[in-house]
Amino acid sequence: VAKDLGLQLQDISDHGVRAVSEGRTQYFALHEKTGHLVTAERIDREQLCVRVQQCVLRCELIVEGKM
């Protein structure tokens, strides 16, 4: 993610880069040392997408003061 956004790894912590999921549970996070998007919580498809054929989890990346 850091590479895709053109950020250096130091920018992740300096500019408050974070991943935000819908709802209360934050399923994703940015790994500060690699800049990779990682899962922050266990994702249980059966619990999240009851009776839904296509299950989609949306997340936004917030970069404070950079873009």
C-alpha positions as CSV (number, residue, x, y, z in Angstrom):
1,V,0.0,0.0,0.0
2,A,2.8,2.4,0.9
3,K,4.4,1.8,-2.5
4,D,1.1,2.2,-4.4
5,L,0.5,5.5,-2.6
6,G,4.1,6.7,-3.2
7,L,4.8,6.9,0.5
8,Q,8.0,6.0,2.3
9,L,7.7,3.6,5.3
10,Q,8.4,6.5,7.7
11,D,5.4,8.4,6.2
12,I,3.0,5.6,7.5
13,S,3.6,6.6,11.1
14,D,4.5,10.3,10.5
15,H,1.3,11.1,8.6
16,G,-1.1,8.9,10.5
17,V,-1.8,6.5,7.6
18,R,-4.5,4.0,8.7
19,A,-7.0,1.6,7.3
20,V,-10.6,2.1,8.3
21,S,-13.4,-0.6,7.9
22,E,-17.1,-0.1,8.0
23,G,-18.7,-0.7,11.3
24,R,-17.1,-1.1,14.7
25,T,-14.7,-3.9,14.0
26,Q,-11.5,-2.8,12.2
27,Y,-10.6,-5.8,10.0
28,F,-7.5,-4.3,8.3
29,A,-4.4,-2.5,9.3
30,L,-1.2,-1.2,7.8
31,H,2.0,-3.0,8.9
32,E,4.3,-0.2,9.9
33,K,7.5,-1.9,9.0
34,T,6.5,-3.2,5.5
35,G,3.6,-0.9,4.4
36,H,1.5,-4.0,3.6
37,L,-2.2,-4.2,4.2
38,V,-2.8,-7.0,6.7
39,T,-5.8,-8.4,8.6
40,A,-6.2,-7.0,12.1
41,E,-9.1,-9.2,13.1
42,R,-10.4,-12.7,12.3
43,I,-12.7,-12.5,9.4
44,D,-15.6,-15.0,9.6
45,R,-17.5,-15.0,6.3
46,E,-20.5,-17.0,7.6
47,Q,-21.0,-14.4,10.4
48,L,-20.5,-11.3,8.2
49,C,-22.3,-12.3,5.1
50,V,-25.3,-14.4,6.1
51,R,-27.3,-15.5,3.1
52,V,-25.3,-13.4,0.7
53,Q,-23.6,-15.0,-2.3
54,Q,-20.9,-12.3,-2.8
55,C,-19.2,-11.1,0.4
56,V,-17.4,-7.8,0.2
57,L,-15.5,-6.0,3.0
58,R,-14.8,-2.4,2.3
59,C,-12.0,-0.4,3.8
60,E,-10.7,3.1,3.3
61,L,-7.1,4.4,3.7
62,I,-6.7,7.7,5.5
63,V,-3.5,9.7,5.0
64,E,-3.5,12.7,7.2
65,G,-1.9,15.9,5.8
66,K,-0.2,14.2,2.9
67,M,-2.6,14.2,-0.1
